[in-house]
Structures are given as structure tokens and as C-alpha cells.
Amino acid sequence: MEKIGSIEIRVSGTKGKIILSPDNYDVKEIISMLQNVEDLLYPSNKKERPVISYNIEEGSVIHVFKTSIQAIIGFSAILVQINKHDSIDFLELKTAQAIESIQTLSYQKDFEFEIKTSVDDSPVLKINSTTSFFRTENVWVDADLYFYGTLTDAGGKNKANIHLDTEDFGLITIDTQKSFLKDQDENLLYRKFGVRAVGKQNIQTGEIDRSSLKLIGFVDFSPKYDDNYLKGLILKAKNNWKKIDPDLWIDEIRGEYDA
């Protein structure tokens, strides 16, 4: 049987003049915390994650989440680094956004959050109206991005987008204009496309903020094997190499390495 650990999030504050408790803690606040914890513990690959169980306790309000001890140990290490650097810039995007969501709630409600795990000597991360756990904007820049995959959906009643199933990034959603989709002369669904988009990218980690993606257009993309094109490249390269002395070229590449 898989070993289980827990993460505890204590929420302190008041509702008016009444001390916060499970009896006056709104269901919307519970739902928000449930969503945030999944991103804290499993920012990616959610389909294959272990079960996360939940309980709410007195004191003022204590959220208790139980799941795989391996995930809990990993999150405890993250708490150490956040406390050490007083920053969340190094976190995966989903984890950073979850911390930001809790920080925003602390400003809005004047709540204090204390986050710790069941790991021995677990650090405690405190988030309140005096802290500022937000990503540094200058590490996220606008980037020109290219994706390749199969278009599985396109449209939307209020906000148009396309869904592209890629090998490298899985299924991604890219915002677009309704007019762009309307002007397409042929059916786009279940065809392979190269897609050019703009979006935010972390200059330190290379991570892409998937929620920021906006479509620029489709690019020519033909995954078919072209034997004649390949033979042409080989012939061109072969003719170019005729003019090169391989021994001399290797000596030039090595420079004084063997000296």
C-alpha cells in the first residue's frame, strides 16, 4: 500500500467581528483552495496523479489534504526554497499561480495562511497582507512560438480558440479571432498544422504560460517523407565536400587542443 503524507493549510482571520471557522467559511473559498492544492502538489500530469483526499477542521479553519508521501516530500522541499529566497520565480507556472491565488485572497479577505506538511521539521510558509508572493514580471517576456500537431477543435460561443494536440506539449488551447476561423475555406479539424503564436515565456526556465497564447497564423507544415528532396540535399552536400581536405578540416577544428 502506498505511503501517505499530508499538507495542512491553516486559515486565520475574521468575518466581520466573528472569528473564522468552518461554520462561516464560504464554499467558494473551499473550492478555490481545492483547485490551488492540486496545482501546488501536481502542477503537471494531473491525469495520472494519485488520489488527494480532503478534510476541514477547526482552528480557525484548517484544510488537510492527504496524498502520496513522495509528493508531500517534494512540496516540503519547495516550502524550504520559498522561505529561503522569499520568491516564487523558480516555481513551475501552475504552482506559482496557486501561491499567487492564495496571496491575492489574503489581500482581499485579510486572512493569514500557514502552509506546512507532515514531513518532520517541515517549514511553515506564512502568507498574509504583509507578504508579496507574486512572480517577477521581468522574467516573463512576449515570445514568438511555434507548435506542431493535430487540430482537434476550433470555435467557441463567446471566446474563439483552437485546440492543438501536440507531442511535445500535449493538448494546448490558443486564442484566436472568430473572423480568422470564419475566413478559412476548408475544414480544419483533425488535420496536422504548424501554428505560429505569441505568448509569455519565462526567460530563466523556458516555460510557456499556456493561458497567454494567441494565434498569429498557420505555417506550412508537411510531415510527409520526400525522397527526391532528401536525395537532392545529399547530392549537394556530397559535391561541397569534394572541395574539402578532411584531414586539414579536422586539424582546423581541433586547433591547438592536441598541442
ChimeraX commands (.cxc) that place a marker at each C-alpha (Angstrom):
marker #1 position 0.00,0.00,0.00 radius 0.5
marker #1 position 1.30,3.45,-0.95 radius 0.5
marker #1 position 2.54,5.58,1.94 radius 0.5
marker #1 position 0.50,8.71,2.61 radius 0.5
marker #1 position 1.51,12.18,3.82 radius 0.5
marker #1 position -0.43,15.38,4.32 radius 0.5
marker #1 position -0.34,19.10,3.69 radius 0.5
marker #1 position -2.04,21.39,6.19 radius 0.5
marker #1 position -3.22,24.92,5.36 radius 0.5
marker #1 position -4.40,26.91,8.37 radius 0.5
marker #1 position -6.52,29.99,7.62 radius 0.5
marker #1 position -6.88,32.67,10.32 radius 0.5
marker #1 position -8.99,35.81,10.22 radius 0.5
marker #1 position -12.48,37.15,10.83 radius 0.5
marker #1 position -15.79,37.53,9.04 radius 0.5
marker #1 position -16.83,40.94,10.25 radius 0.5
marker #1 position -16.34,40.64,14.01 radius 0.5
marker #1 position -16.74,36.86,14.04 radius 0.5
marker #1 position -13.64,34.65,14.19 radius 0.5
marker #1 position -13.23,32.47,11.12 radius 0.5
marker #1 position -14.42,28.85,11.50 radius 0.5
marker #1 position -15.69,26.04,9.27 radius 0.5
marker #1 position -19.25,27.21,10.02 radius 0.5
marker #1 position -18.76,30.61,8.36 radius 0.5
marker #1 position -16.13,29.66,5.76 radius 0.5
marker #1 position -17.79,30.06,2.35 radius 0.5
marker #1 position -17.97,27.18,-0.13 radius 0.5
marker #1 position -16.36,29.35,-2.84 radius 0.5
marker #1 position -13.29,29.73,-0.64 radius 0.5
marker #1 position -13.16,25.95,-0.18 radius 0.5
marker #1 position -13.45,25.36,-3.94 radius 0.5
marker #1 position -10.64,27.84,-4.60 radius 0.5
marker #1 position -8.38,26.08,-2.10 radius 0.5
marker #1 position -9.14,22.66,-3.61 radius 0.5
marker #1 position -8.09,23.92,-7.04 radius 0.5
marker #1 position -4.96,25.58,-5.69 radius 0.5
marker #1 position -3.77,22.48,-3.80 radius 0.5
marker #1 position -3.92,20.29,-6.90 radius 0.5
marker #1 position -1.63,22.78,-8.67 radius 0.5
marker #1 position 0.67,23.01,-5.65 radius 0.5
marker #1 position 1.20,19.26,-5.48 radius 0.5
marker #1 position 0.75,18.18,-9.10 radius 0.5
marker #1 position 1.32,21.14,-11.45 radius 0.5
marker #1 position 1.57,18.81,-14.46 radius 0.5
marker #1 position 0.41,15.33,-15.48 radius 0.5
marker #1 position -2.82,15.57,-13.46 radius 0.5
marker #1 position -4.40,12.62,-15.25 radius 0.5
marker #1 position -2.00,10.16,-13.63 radius 0.5
marker #1 position -1.75,11.76,-10.18 radius 0.5
marker #1 position -2.63,9.81,-7.00 radius 0.5
marker #1 position -5.83,10.50,-5.07 radius 0.5
marker #1 position -5.92,13.66,-2.95 radius 0.5
marker #1 position -8.33,13.32,-0.01 radius 0.5
marker #1 position -9.66,16.31,1.93 radius 0.5
marker #1 position -10.91,17.26,5.38 radius 0.5
marker #1 position -11.73,20.60,7.01 radius 0.5
marker #1 position -11.10,21.11,10.72 radius 0.5
marker #1 position -11.49,23.75,13.42 radius 0.5
marker #1 position -8.75,26.16,14.32 radius 0.5
marker #1 position -9.74,28.80,12.86 radius 0.5
marker #1 position -10.06,26.83,9.59 radius 0.5
marker #1 position -7.63,24.03,8.79 radius 0.5
marker #1 position -7.58,22.41,5.36 radius 0.5
marker #1 position -5.98,18.94,5.49 radius 0.5
marker #1 position -5.05,17.22,2.23 radius 0.5
marker #1 position -3.65,13.68,2.10 radius 0.5
marker #1 position -1.87,12.14,-0.84 radius 0.5
marker #1 position 1.32,10.28,-1.85 radius 0.5
marker #1 position 4.18,10.88,0.60 radius 0.5
marker #1 position 6.52,11.40,-2.36 radius 0.5
marker #1 position 4.52,14.44,-3.49 radius 0.5
marker #1 position 4.40,15.75,0.08 radius 0.5
marker #1 position 8.19,15.43,0.48 radius 0.5
marker #1 position 8.67,17.28,-2.81 radius 0.5
marker #1 position 6.34,20.07,-1.73 radius 0.5
marker #1 position 8.07,20.36,1.65 radius 0.5
marker #1 position 11.34,20.99,-0.24 radius 0.5
marker #1 position 9.57,23.71,-2.23 radius 0.5
marker #1 position 8.49,25.41,1.01 radius 0.5
marker #1 position 12.12,25.44,2.13 radius 0.5
marker #1 position 13.19,27.22,-1.05 radius 0.5
marker #1 position 10.35,29.77,-0.97 radius 0.5
marker #1 position 11.23,30.71,2.61 radius 0.5
marker #1 position 14.94,30.82,1.80 radius 0.5
marker #1 position 14.64,33.06,-1.28 radius 0.5
marker #1 position 11.38,34.87,-0.40 radius 0.5
marker #1 position 10.43,34.36,-4.04 radius 0.5
marker #1 position 8.30,32.11,-6.27 radius 0.5
marker #1 position 10.03,32.89,-9.58 radius 0.5
marker #1 position 11.71,29.45,-9.64 radius 0.5
marker #1 position 8.43,27.51,-9.38 radius 0.5
marker #1 position 6.59,25.78,-12.20 radius 0.5
marker #1 position 3.91,28.05,-13.61 radius 0.5
marker #1 position 0.88,26.28,-12.11 radius 0.5
marker #1 position 2.49,26.10,-8.66 radius 0.5
marker #1 position 3.44,29.79,-8.79 radius 0.5
marker #1 position -0.09,30.74,-9.86 radius 0.5
marker #1 position -1.56,28.76,-6.95 radius 0.5
marker #1 position 0.64,30.64,-4.47 radius 0.5
marker #1 position -0.35,33.93,-6.14 radius 0.5
marker #1 position -4.03,33.00,-5.81 radius 0.5
marker #1 position -3.62,32.43,-2.06 radius 0.5
marker #1 position -1.69,35.69,-1.74 radius 0.5
marker #1 position -4.45,37.59,-3.56 radius 0.5
marker #1 position -7.10,36.05,-1.30 radius 0.5
marker #1 position -5.11,37.16,1.75 radius 0.5
marker #1 position -5.24,40.76,0.47 radius 0.5
marker #1 position -8.95,40.60,-0.36 radius 0.5
marker #1 position -10.12,38.96,2.89 radius 0.5
marker #1 position -7.30,39.97,5.25 radius 0.5
marker #1 position -6.74,36.27,6.00 radius 0.5
marker #1 position -3.44,34.72,7.07 radius 0.5
marker #1 position -2.44,31.35,5.63 radius 0.5
marker #1 position 0.08,29.00,7.21 radius 0.5
marker #1 position 1.16,26.12,4.97 radius 0.5
marker #1 position 3.13,23.13,6.22 radius 0.5
marker #1 position 3.43,19.37,5.60 radius 0.5
marker #1 position 3.58,16.20,7.68 radius 0.5
marker #1 position 7.30,15.81,6.89 radius 0.5
marker #1 position 9.49,16.00,10.03 radius 0.5
marker #1 position 10.72,19.56,10.71 radius 0.5
marker #1 position 8.55,20.85,7.87 radius 0.5
marker #1 position 8.97,24.59,7.31 radius 0.5
marker #1 position 5.91,26.83,7.61 radius 0.5
marker #1 position 5.13,29.26,4.78 radius 0.5
marker #1 position 3.13,32.26,6.01 radius 0.5
marker #1 position 1.10,34.27,3.52 radius 0.5
marker #1 position -0.72,37.38,4.70 radius 0.5
marker #1 position -1.39,41.02,3.82 radius 0.5
marker #1 position 2.23,41.97,4.53 radius 0.5
marker #1 position 3.82,39.38,2.20 radius 0.5
marker #1 position 4.10,39.67,-1.57 radius 0.5
marker #1 position 4.40,36.27,-3.20 radius 0.5
marker #1 position 3.99,37.18,-6.85 radius 0.5
marker #1 position 6.15,36.33,-9.84 radius 0.5
marker #1 position 8.59,38.97,-11.01 radius 0.5
marker #1 position 7.15,40.36,-14.23 radius 0.5
marker #1 position 10.52,40.89,-15.92 radius 0.5
marker #1 position 11.22,37.14,-16.07 radius 0.5
marker #1 position 8.16,36.65,-18.32 radius 0.5
marker #1 position 8.53,38.09,-21.80 radius 0.5
marker #1 position 6.48,38.06,-25.00 radius 0.5
marker #1 position 7.79,35.30,-27.25 radius 0.5
marker #1 position 7.18,34.14,-30.82 radius 0.5
marker #1 position 6.28,30.44,-30.53 radius 0.5
marker #1 position 5.73,27.57,-32.94 radius 0.5
marker #1 position 3.71,24.40,-32.30 radius 0.5
marker #1 position 3.06,21.36,-34.45 radius 0.5
marker #1 position 0.17,18.96,-34.05 radius 0.5
marker #1 position -3.39,17.94,-34.92 radius 0.5
marker #1 position -6.21,20.47,-34.64 radius 0.5
marker #1 position -8.96,18.78,-32.62 radius 0.5
marker #1 position -11.37,21.67,-32.02 radius 0.5
marker #1 position -11.98,25.21,-33.22 radius 0.5
marker #1 position -14.56,27.85,-32.34 radius 0.5
marker #1 position -16.33,28.97,-29.20 radius 0.5
marker #1 position -19.52,30.91,-28.47 radius 0.5
marker #1 position -18.06,33.91,-26.68 radius 0.5
marker #1 position -14.29,33.46,-26.99 radius 0.5
marker #1 position -12.84,31.78,-30.07 radius 0.5
marker #1 position -9.87,29.43,-29.82 radius 0.5
marker #1 position -8.30,26.34,-31.33 radius 0.5
marker #1 position -7.21,23.15,-29.57 radius 0.5
marker #1 position -3.99,21.64,-30.90 radius 0.5
marker #1 position -2.85,18.16,-29.85 radius 0.5
marker #1 position 0.96,18.20,-29.85 radius 0.5
marker #1 position 3.58,15.59,-29.00 radius 0.5
marker #1 position 5.80,18.00,-27.06 radius 0.5
marker #1 position 3.20,19.91,-25.03 radius 0.5
marker #1 position 0.08,17.74,-25.08 radius 0.5
marker #1 position -3.24,19.48,-25.79 radius 0.5
marker #1 position -2.89,23.26,-25.88 radius 0.5
marker #1 position -5.53,25.98,-26.28 radius 0.5
marker #1 position -4.69,29.04,-28.38 radius 0.5
marker #1 position -6.93,32.13,-28.51 radius 0.5
marker #1 position -7.88,33.40,-31.95 radius 0.5
marker #1 position -10.29,35.75,-33.69 radius 0.5
marker #1 position -13.68,34.50,-34.87 radius 0.5
marker #1 position -13.04,36.26,-38.19 radius 0.5
marker #1 position -9.89,34.16,-38.74 radius 0.5
marker #1 position -11.80,30.90,-38.37 radius 0.5
marker #1 position -14.71,32.20,-40.44 radius 0.5
marker #1 position -12.41,33.09,-43.37 radius 0.5
marker #1 position -10.95,29.58,-43.67 radius 0.5
marker #1 position -12.11,27.98,-46.92 radius 0.5
marker #1 position -11.67,24.36,-45.83 radius 0.5
marker #1 position -12.35,22.17,-42.84 radius 0.5
marker #1 position -9.54,22.47,-40.28 radius 0.5
marker #1 position -10.47,19.66,-37.90 radius 0.5
marker #1 position -8.25,16.60,-37.46 radius 0.5
marker #1 position -5.57,17.91,-39.82 radius 0.5
marker #1 position -1.92,18.44,-38.94 radius 0.5
marker #1 position -0.80,22.04,-38.72 radius 0.5
marker #1 position 2.18,24.15,-37.87 radius 0.5
marker #1 position 0.95,27.05,-35.76 radius 0.5
marker #1 position 2.61,30.37,-35.02 radius 0.5
marker #1 position 1.52,32.06,-31.80 radius 0.5
marker #1 position 2.64,34.68,-29.30 radius 0.5
marker #1 position 2.66,34.13,-25.56 radius 0.5
marker #1 position 4.54,34.67,-22.33 radius 0.5
marker #1 position 7.73,32.65,-21.78 radius 0.5
marker #1 position 9.98,32.51,-18.74 radius 0.5
marker #1 position 13.45,33.68,-19.78 radius 0.5
marker #1 position 15.06,31.70,-16.97 radius 0.5
marker #1 position 13.34,28.32,-17.36 radius 0.5
marker #1 position 11.90,28.49,-20.89 radius 0.5
marker #1 position 8.47,27.56,-19.52 radius 0.5
marker #1 position 5.47,28.78,-21.52 radius 0.5
marker #1 position 2.39,30.36,-19.94 radius 0.5
marker #1 position -0.27,28.40,-21.82 radius 0.5
marker #1 position -3.05,30.76,-20.73 radius 0.5
marker #1 position -1.39,33.63,-22.66 radius 0.5
marker #1 position -1.24,32.02,-26.13 radius 0.5
marker #1 position -2.71,33.97,-29.06 radius 0.5
marker #1 position -2.79,32.72,-32.66 radius 0.5
marker #1 position -0.83,34.56,-35.35 radius 0.5
marker #1 position -1.47,32.08,-38.14 radius 0.5
marker #1 position -0.80,28.68,-39.65 radius 0.5
marker #1 position 2.58,27.87,-41.18 radius 0.5
marker #1 position 3.46,25.47,-43.95 radius 0.5
marker #1 position 3.93,22.04,-42.42 radius 0.5
marker #1 position 4.27,18.82,-44.37 radius 0.5
marker #1 position 5.42,15.81,-42.32 radius 0.5
marker #1 position 5.48,13.57,-45.43 radius 0.5
marker #1 position 8.75,11.93,-46.38 radius 0.5
marker #1 position 10.10,13.44,-49.63 radius 0.5
marker #1 position 12.67,11.08,-51.18 radius 0.5
marker #1 position 13.62,13.41,-54.04 radius 0.5
marker #1 position 14.19,16.35,-51.67 radius 0.5
marker #1 position 16.40,14.19,-49.43 radius 0.5
marker #1 position 18.46,12.90,-52.36 radius 0.5
marker #1 position 18.95,16.47,-53.55 radius 0.5
marker #1 position 20.34,17.52,-50.18 radius 0.5
marker #1 position 22.69,14.52,-50.09 radius 0.5
marker #1 position 24.00,15.29,-53.60 radius 0.5
marker #1 position 24.51,18.95,-52.76 radius 0.5
marker #1 position 26.43,18.10,-49.60 radius 0.5
marker #1 position 28.47,15.45,-51.43 radius 0.5
marker #1 position 29.59,17.95,-54.09 radius 0.5
marker #1 position 30.53,20.53,-51.45 radius 0.5
marker #1 position 32.66,18.05,-49.53 radius 0.5
marker #1 position 34.68,17.23,-52.69 radius 0.5
marker #1 position 36.47,20.56,-52.29 radius 0.5
marker #1 position 37.46,19.90,-48.64 radius 0.5
marker #1 position 40.51,18.01,-47.36 radius 0.5
marker #1 position 39.01,16.08,-44.39 radius 0.5
marker #1 position 42.37,15.78,-42.54 radius 0.5
marker #1 position 43.03,19.52,-42.85 radius 0.5
marker #1 position 39.43,20.32,-41.79 radius 0.5
marker #1 position 39.77,18.14,-38.66 radius 0.5
marker #1 position 43.08,19.80,-37.75 radius 0.5
marker #1 position 41.44,23.24,-38.07 radius 0.5
marker #1 position 38.55,22.17,-35.85 radius 0.5
marker #1 position 40.91,20.79,-33.19 radius 0.5
marker #1 position 43.07,23.90,-33.23 radius 0.5
marker #1 position 45.74,23.60,-30.56 radius 0.5
marker #1 position 43.76,21.10,-28.45 radius 0.5
marker #1 position 46.32,18.28,-29.03 radius 0.5
marker #1 position 49.33,20.56,-28.74 radius 0.5
marker link #1:1,2 radius 0.2
marker link #1:2,3 radius 0.2
marker link #1:3,4 radius 0.2
marker link #1:4,5 radius 0.2
marker link #1:5,6 radius 0.2
marker link #1:6,7 radius 0.2
marker link #1:7,8 radius 0.2
marker link #1:8,9 radius 0.2
marker link #1:9,10 radius 0.2
marker link #1:10,11 radius 0.2
marker link #1:11,12 radius 0.2
marker link #1:12,13 radius 0.2
marker link #1:13,14 radius 0.2
marker link #1:14,15 radius 0.2
marker link #1:15,16 radius 0.2
marker link #1:16,17 radius 0.2
marker link #1:17,18 radius 0.2
marker link #1:18,19 radius 0.2
marker link #1:19,20 radius 0.2
marker link #1:20,21 radius 0.2
marker link #1:21,22 radius 0.2
marker link #1:22,23 radius 0.2
marker link #1:23,24 radius 0.2
marker link #1:24,25 radius 0.2
marker link #1:25,26 radius 0.2
marker link #1:26,27 radius 0.2
marker link #1:27,28 radius 0.2
marker link #1:28,29 radius 0.2
marker link #1:29,30 radius 0.2
marker link #1:30,31 radius 0.2
marker link #1:31,32 radius 0.2
marker link #1:32,33 radius 0.2
marker link #1:33,34 radius 0.2
marker link #1:34,35 radius 0.2
marker link #1:35,36 radius 0.2
marker link #1:36,37 radius 0.2
marker link #1:37,38 radius 0.2
marker link #1:38,39 radius 0.2
marker link #1:39,40 radius 0.2
marker link #1:40,41 radius 0.2
marker link #1:41,42 radius 0.2
marker link #1:42,43 radius 0.2
marker link #1:43,44 radius 0.2
marker link #1:44,45 radius 0.2
marker link #1:45,46 radius 0.2
marker link #1:46,47 radius 0.2
marker link #1:47,48 radius 0.2
marker link #1:48,49 radius 0.2
marker link #1:49,50 radius 0.2
marker link #1:50,51 radius 0.2
marker link #1:51,52 radius 0.2
marker link #1:52,53 radius 0.2
marker link #1:53,54 radius 0.2
marker link #1:54,55 radius 0.2
marker link #1:55,56 radius 0.2
marker link #1:56,57 radius 0.2
marker link #1:57,58 radius 0.2
marker link #1:58,59 radius 0.2
marker link #1:59,60 radius 0.2
marker link #1:60,61 radius 0.2
marker link #1:61,62 radius 0.2
marker link #1:62,63 radius 0.2
marker link #1:63,64 radius 0.2
marker link #1:64,65 radius 0.2
marker link #1:65,66 radius 0.2
marker link #1:66,67 radius 0.2
marker link #1:67,68 radius 0.2
marker link #1:68,69 radius 0.2
marker link #1:69,70 radius 0.2
marker link #1:70,71 radius 0.2
marker link #1:71,72 radius 0.2
marker link #1:72,73 radius 0.2
marker link #1:73,74 radius 0.2
marker link #1:74,75 radius 0.2
marker link #1:75,76 radius 0.2
marker link #1:76,77 radius 0.2
marker link #1:77,78 radius 0.2
marker link #1:78,79 radius 0.2
marker link #1:79,80 radius 0.2
marker link #1:80,81 radius 0.2
marker link #1:81,82 radius 0.2
marker link #1:82,83 radius 0.2
marker link #1:83,84 radius 0.2
marker link #1:84,85 radius 0.2
marker link #1:85,86 radius 0.2
marker link #1:86,87 radius 0.2
marker link #1:87,88 radius 0.2
marker link #1:88,89 radius 0.2
marker link #1:89,90 radius 0.2
marker link #1:90,91 radius 0.2
marker link #1:91,92 radius 0.2
marker link #1:92,93 radius 0.2
marker link #1:93,94 radius 0.2
marker link #1:94,95 radius 0.2
marker link #1:95,96 radius 0.2
marker link #1:96,97 radius 0.2
marker link #1:97,98 radius 0.2
marker link #1:98,99 radius 0.2
marker link #1:99,100 radius 0.2
marker link #1:100,101 radius 0.2
marker link #1:101,102 radius 0.2
marker link #1:102,103 radius 0.2
marker link #1:103,104 radius 0.2
marker link #1:104,105 radius 0.2
marker link #1:105,106 radius 0.2
marker link #1:106,107 radius 0.2
marker link #1:107,108 radius 0.2
marker link #1:108,109 radius 0.2
marker link #1:109,110 radius 0.2
marker link #1:110,111 radius 0.2
marker link #1:111,112 radius 0.2
marker link #1:112,113 radius 0.2
marker link #1:113,114 radius 0.2
marker link #1:114,115 radius 0.2
marker link #1:115,116 radius 0.2
marker link #1:116,117 radius 0.2
marker link #1:117,118 radius 0.2
marker link #1:118,119 radius 0.2
marker link #1:119,120 radius 0.2
marker link #1:120,121 radius 0.2
marker link #1:121,122 radius 0.2
marker link #1:122,123 radius 0.2
marker link #1:123,124 radius 0.2
marker link #1:124,125 radius 0.2
marker link #1:125,126 radius 0.2
marker link #1:126,127 radius 0.2
marker link #1:127,128 radius 0.2
marker link #1:128,129 radius 0.2
marker link #1:129,130 radius 0.2
marker link #1:130,131 radius 0.2
marker link #1:131,132 radius 0.2
marker link #1:132,133 radius 0.2
marker link #1:133,134 radius 0.2
marker link #1:134,135 radius 0.2
marker link #1:135,136 radius 0.2
marker link #1:136,137 radius 0.2
marker link #1:137,138 radius 0.2
marker link #1:138,139 radius 0.2
marker link #1:139,140 radius 0.2
marker link #1:140,141 radius 0.2
marker link #1:141,142 radius 0.2
marker link #1:142,143 radius 0.2
marker link #1:143,144 radius 0.2
marker link #1:144,145 radius 0.2
marker link #1:145,146 radius 0.2
marker link #1:146,147 radius 0.2
marker link #1:147,148 radius 0.2
marker link #1:148,149 radius 0.2
marker link #1:149,150 radius 0.2
marker link #1:150,151 radius 0.2
marker link #1:151,152 radius 0.2
marker link #1:152,153 radius 0.2
marker link #1:153,154 radius 0.2
marker link #1:154,155 radius 0.2
marker link #1:155,156 radius 0.2
marker link #1:156,157 radius 0.2
marker link #1:157,158 radius 0.2
marker link #1:158,159 radius 0.2
marker link #1:159,160 radius 0.2
marker link #1:160,161 radius 0.2
marker link #1:161,162 radius 0.2
marker link #1:162,163 radius 0.2
marker link #1:163,164 radius 0.2
marker link #1:164,165 radius 0.2
marker link #1:165,166 radius 0.2
marker link #1:166,167 radius 0.2
marker link #1:167,168 radius 0.2
marker link #1:168,169 radius 0.2
marker link #1:169,170 radius 0.2
marker link #1:170,171 radius 0.2
marker link #1:171,172 radius 0.2
marker link #1:172,173 radius 0.2
marker link #1:173,174 radius 0.2
marker link #1:174,175 radius 0.2
marker link #1:175,176 radius 0.2
marker link #1:176,177 radius 0.2
marker link #1:177,178 radius 0.2
marker link #1:178,179 radius 0.2
marker link #1:179,180 radius 0.2
marker link #1:180,181 radius 0.2
marker link #1:181,182 radius 0.2
marker link #1:182,183 radius 0.2
marker link #1:183,184 radius 0.2
marker link #1:184,185 radius 0.2
marker link #1:185,186 radius 0.2
marker link #1:186,187 radius 0.2
marker link #1:187,188 radius 0.2
marker link #1:188,189 radius 0.2
marker link #1:189,190 radius 0.2
marker link #1:190,191 radius 0.2
marker link #1:191,192 radius 0.2
marker link #1:192,193 radius 0.2
marker link #1:193,194 radius 0.2
marker link #1:194,195 radius 0.2
marker link #1:195,196 radius 0.2
marker link #1:196,197 radius 0.2
marker link #1:197,198 radius 0.2
marker link #1:198,199 radius 0.2
marker link #1:199,200 radius 0.2
marker link #1:200,201 radius 0.2
marker link #1:201,202 radius 0.2
marker link #1:202,203 radius 0.2
marker link #1:203,204 radius 0.2
marker link #1:204,205 radius 0.2
marker link #1:205,206 radius 0.2
marker link #1:206,207 radius 0.2
marker link #1:207,208 radius 0.2
marker link #1:208,209 radius 0.2
marker link #1:209,210 radius 0.2
marker link #1:210,211 radius 0.2
marker link #1:211,212 radius 0.2
marker link #1:212,213 radius 0.2
marker link #1:213,214 radius 0.2
marker link #1:214,215 radius 0.2
marker link #1:215,216 radius 0.2
marker link #1:216,217 radius 0.2
marker link #1:217,218 radius 0.2
marker link #1:218,219 radius 0.2
marker link #1:219,220 radius 0.2
marker link #1:220,221 radius 0.2
marker link #1:221,222 radius 0.2
marker link #1:222,223 radius 0.2
marker link #1:223,224 radius 0.2
marker link #1:224,225 radius 0.2
marker link #1:225,226 radius 0.2
marker link #1:226,227 radius 0.2
marker link #1:227,228 radius 0.2
marker link #1:228,229 radius 0.2
marker link #1:229,230 radius 0.2
marker link #1:230,231 radius 0.2
marker link #1:231,232 radius 0.2
marker link #1:232,233 radius 0.2
marker link #1:233,234 radius 0.2
marker link #1:234,235 radius 0.2
marker link #1:235,236 radius 0.2
marker link #1:236,237 radius 0.2
marker link #1:237,238 radius 0.2
marker link #1:238,239 radius 0.2
marker link #1:239,240 radius 0.2
marker link #1:240,241 radius 0.2
marker link #1:241,242 radius 0.2
marker link #1:242,243 radius 0.2
marker link #1:243,244 radius 0.2
marker link #1:244,245 radius 0.2
marker link #1:245,246 radius 0.2
marker link #1:246,247 radius 0.2
marker link #1:247,248 radius 0.2
marker link #1:248,249 radius 0.2
marker link #1:249,250 radius 0.2
marker link #1:250,251 radius 0.2
marker link #1:251,252 radius 0.2
marker link #1:252,253 radius 0.2
marker link #1:253,254 radius 0.2
marker link #1:254,255 radius 0.2
marker link #1:255,256 radius 0.2
marker link #1:256,257 radius 0.2
marker link #1:257,258 radius 0.2
marker link #1:258,259 radius 0.2
view
